[in-house]
Amino acid sequence: MRVLLVEDDELLGDGLCRGLMQEGYGVDWLQDGQSAAAAMDSDQFDVVVLDLMLPRRSGIDVLVNWRNQGITVPILILTALDSVDEKIQGLDYGADDYLVKPVDIGELVARIRALVRRASGRDSNRIECGPVTLDFTTRCVSAHGEPLRLSRHEFAILESLLERPGHAVSRDHLESRLYGWSDGPESNSLEVHIHRLRGKLGDGLIETVRGLGYRFALPPAC
């Protein structure tokens, strides 16, 4: 899962980045509203954690602009503004959830999971597709009833493919989910992760779609 964090407080932003990355999320961190608004023009994110009191452009202005453009990414407001009126305003302008600082990282992660689950139309934190089961809460994966040990990048690839089984996921999308802006890939690193993941899942579950990317083969029971 790729998270856009928009927070101008250096200490808090660093702590949130570390906490979310420890949970296996890819995090891109911006510190002003203008940069955040521009980021959505060229990148895709699974969820946004948005402060309201930002330099250069307010979080509310960024939120309204995104919604007016038809951008439907789940947005969680994270702010020190704790009045009921502020919460109502944020939700009415298009936010999906609202948390007041200081925040417990466990609660933040749980709310992010819930937002992404609802946005994808799932009713649980588990995906079962053919012989493969992936649990977002525990970050456990099994294939043919046997538990698998996956790296952070392998988990992210499998997550992306299982979100739309039977459909091709582009190389660019996968690399964006894996590396974001700050952890650029080596030329063949995606192929290396795919090769290792195939070895753990078994033959035939991850297919190469020439010229497009990769897909999770759609078993009859999926």
Disulfide bonds with the S-S distance in Angstrom:
Cys129-Cys222 1.78
